Amino acid sequence: MKYFLGTFAVSIVVFWQTASAQSPRGRPNVLFIVIDDLRPALGCYDDSIAITPNIDRLAQRGTLFNRAYCQQAVCSPSRLSLLTGKRPDTIRVWDLATHFRKAVPDAVTLPQHFRNNGYHTQSIGKVFHGSGKPSKDPPSWSVEPQYDYVRDPKVRYALPKNLQGKGLKRSASEAADVPDNTYIDGIVCDAAVAALAELQAGEDPFFLAVGLRKPHLPFCAPKKYWDLYDRTKIPLPASDRHPHAAPELAVRSWQELEGYTDISGDGQISLARVRELRHGYYACVSFADAMVGRLLNELSRLKLQDNTVIVLWGDHGFHLGEQGLWTKANNYELSTRVPLIVSVPGQVNPGAKSDALVELVDVYPTLSGVCGLKLPMDVEGISLKSLLAEPQRPWKRAVFSQYPRAFQGKRHRSHGDIMGYAVRTDGHRYVEWRDWKSQNVVSVELYDHQQDSEEMKNVAGQAEQQKTVQRLSQVLSDGWKVALPSGMERDK
């Protein structure tokens, strides 16, 4: 990357030298925290309801990226895109069953890259995916992962009525007066705390990935986290109807929520159940936050915080009834926007917030850069290291997401029959739904965020918007390389 001369260049050098010098082993450790289904429902993201003191204090020592976006709003494609540094169309992963090595067998994952450079790499919890082949990737890890594949209802539920059920999907929420480690995230956190003590005594720098499953459904958390909130004070969705003039492709339900035993199969949810589900989501966010707090406290106790890079991210956003939608699996702002916080020892602007448009695919080059590793040439993001030093500098002109649909049915396989490609700019979200075989555009969406931040009116068909449609269609066709910051190249 070409850096500006003068004081900015000096600050970048000092920033890296400080981070490096504080590591007794020459390079900083990495604590890599991924939280499932976490939208920016956090105090540090100005959510007035969320009670998240631990993630908030992490934001105070790092940089919070206010406009970070995933590449596809469903678990496996999003995670595998970040972990390979490549976009879904490159790794050809668009569903929950495909392993990225089928299309790119020689890809070097983010943890594998660190392992190849002398790091001890370890995974605890849901990092790649939670089931099937995509949950495993032996070349990435120095030791066998823990709790990466967990399908036992006994760590998902605690109440007798749910433990006596069948299948993985029983009640959609649960408040049980039990210890944290009754549930899988408490178990994962116990293991991660123990691992940190072992890693602190090791000779090599470490890359420890910790994957928390909440607030993914079911919304099960110890009762004490539910008790943090007054349900009557959690606001209802700003809107409970689909956006005006939105195509059916855009608002089709993935029917994730409808699979639970106490949710109607037709998707009709009572007002009382809406309140319960929104309460449960926030309770699970606070549960996850408490686990993050334990990790941060253990880093401090072991005197590791001054030589450990911490990155915390959500794999995609989440709808809680807004736009008449639940969960994820679409191209809207609430499903594609994610929390992303990066904390590097010695960074010059701790506690800063950046409004730059960034993507999860940028995490790979960022961690590689701040840890002094040479970046593989084939990654499809750029390092955010410059933004850590100057959070409000000009950055990408657009970021990109996508989501497939089948001609019929609620869920797709592989790339589906129709791919929805979305581009987010400072002022707009634009989506083209393209027939996969012919590449003909079958439907278009345009949302003007200056007038409609909740994306409730598709204005793509309005005559006065045609110049904007043409401009953003060209941005979408030009792709991510053309949207990079002016005069900048990717970190090498």
Order of alpha helices (4+ residues) and beta strands (2+ residues): alpha-beta-alpha-beta-alpha-alpha-alpha-beta-alpha-beta-alpha-beta-beta-alpha-alpha-alpha-beta-beta-beta-alpha-beta-beta-alpha-alpha-beta-beta-beta-beta-alpha
